[in-house]
Amino acid sequence: MSKKLRIVFMGTPEFAVASLEALLAAGFEIAAVVTAPDKPAGRGKKLMQPAVKIAALSHGLTVLQPERLKAQDFVETIRELQADLGVVVAFRMLPEVIWAMPKLGTFNLHASLLPDYRGAAPINHAIINGETETGITTFFLQHDIDTGDIIFQKKMAIGATENAGELHDRLMYAGADLVVKTAQAIRSGDYTRQRQQWPANMNRMPRQAPKIFKEDTLIDWEKPVKKIYNKIRGLSPYPTAYTVLRNPEGSLFPVKIYRAAYENMAATTPPGSIVTDSKTYLKIYGEDGLIDIQELQMAGKTRMSTRNFLNGFDINERWQVTG
């Protein structure tokens, strides 16, 4: 086996780029990079390249973009690479014929402390659920998604006001370091595989982190304001929590909310009621207090502060929240 350890790297979004760059900086040989096909995006439907493809091409690496991971020509291409190790960061589910092919196996980086928050959106769900701690895990792939033997884990605190985008970036760079550590340990044989187990002293069962859909991002103003606040920061900047404003004439205006604060108080006003001076602040009642909206975006407009939004849009307390 080559001392450099031939790696097939698989990933698509920005989250995976840091790991690819870190492996290259550490001197690992990347036999090929597998990523998603280019996809049309935006109003013009221009083909957009995945972030990992852009990074890989900048280093002169071979890039593979299969439509079907089980396609025979793609399987044969991977086999011909004779890779020692597969590394997966933010990629789709792999068939066994691919992940079992490298001599030393294939490992994945996951943005949670497995077995907690298995699924596609662990960063979002951890914040939405009000967690104060999360982390990163490297583990060997096996048949069931996110269930393989753990190689390394690192715990990380979640800031009280941190949003999903901020946590994403911290986990991305910490994850890149852990990917390099894991590859080095596998190369030297200096690691121990650990079965995923949930600590018996935990006061809850492990949570899931399924993909988030549009209908999951609508704010329910009858919830406690802390839960609403966590949902806003857990979905910011993407896919973004939203609500729908209705003016006195009955017109509806969907609004994305990127940043907010909350105020607990004995609420005697119905949830969804609006409080504003029409100039500097826009607050909405929840079950037990107020959400102070600080940054938002109306459809067709740019993202802006509440003050700037109110300067250009006449909202008063006769408006209502619907949804």
Residue, then its C-alpha position, 0 to 999 in steps of 0.5 A: m500500500s502506498k504511504k500516501l494512501r490513495i483516497v477517493f473523496m466524495g462530497t458536494p457542498e461547501f461543507a465538504v470543501a474544507s475536508l478536501e483541502a485539508l487532506l490535500a494540505a496534509g499530503f494525501e493522494i486524492a485519486a479522484v473526487v466524486t460529486a453531484p452532477d451540475k444542476p440548473a439554479g436561479r431564474g436563468k436556470k444556469l448550470m451551477q457546479p458543486a462547490v467540491k467540483i470547483a475546489a477539485l478542479s482548482h487543484g487539477l484533480t479528477v472529478l467524477q459526476p455520476e447520475r447513478l452511483k450503481a451504474q456499471d461504468f461508474v463502478e468500474t471506474i472506481r475499481e480501476l482507481q484502486a483506492d486504499l480508502g474512501v472519504v465521504v463528507a456531505f454526500r448522498m447515500l452510497p451503494e455497498v458496491i462503492w463503499a466496500m471497495p477500498k481496501l481500508g473501507t470508507f468513512n464518513l464525517h457527520a455533524s453530530l455526536l452519533p448516534d444522536y441526530r442521525g439524518a440529513a440536517p443535524i446542525n439545524h435540528a440541534i439548534i431547533n431543539g435547543e441543544t447546548e452541545t453537539g459535535i462531529t463524528t467520523f465513522f465507517l459506513q455500513h448498510d444502515i445510514d449513519t450507524g457504522d462503527i465510530i472512529f473519532q468524535k469531538k464535542m463542541a458547545i453551541g452558543a446561546t445565540e449561534n445560528a445554523g450558518e455560524l455553527h455550520d462553519r465551525l463544524m466544517y473546519a473542525g470536521a476537516d481536522l478530524v477527517v485528516k486525523t482519521a485518515q492518518a490513524i487509518r493509515s497507521g492502524d492506530y485507532t479503535r472501532q467503537r460501536q454506536q451506543w447511547p449512554a444509559n445515563m441520558n435523560r432522553m433517547p437519541r434524536q433524529a435529523p431528517k431533511i427539512f422541507k418548506e412546510d417545516t419552516l413556517i413559524d407557529w406563533e402559538k409556541p413558547v417564544k424560546k422555541i420560536y427563537n430556536k427555530i429561527r436561528g436553527l433555520s438561519p440563513y438556510p432554509t430560513a424560518y418564515t411567517v405570513l403577514r396580512n394587511p388590513e385589506g387581506s393581502l398576504f406577504p410571506v416574510k423570511i426571518y433571519r435574526a431575532a431576539y425574544e422576551n419572556m413575559a406574561a402574555t395576555t395578547p393573542p399569539g401572532s399579534i403584531v407590536t410595532d412603532s412602524k419605524t424601528y421595531l417589529k415584534i410578534y407575540g408568541e405563547d409566553g412573550l414577544i419575538d423581536i424581529q431584527e433581520l428579515q426579507m420579503a419576497g422579491k426584496t433583499r435581506m435587510s434590518t427591521r429598521n430599513f424594512l419599516n422605512g420602506f414598508d408601511i406596517n402597523e398594528r392593524w396588520q396580522v400574522t397568518g399561516 
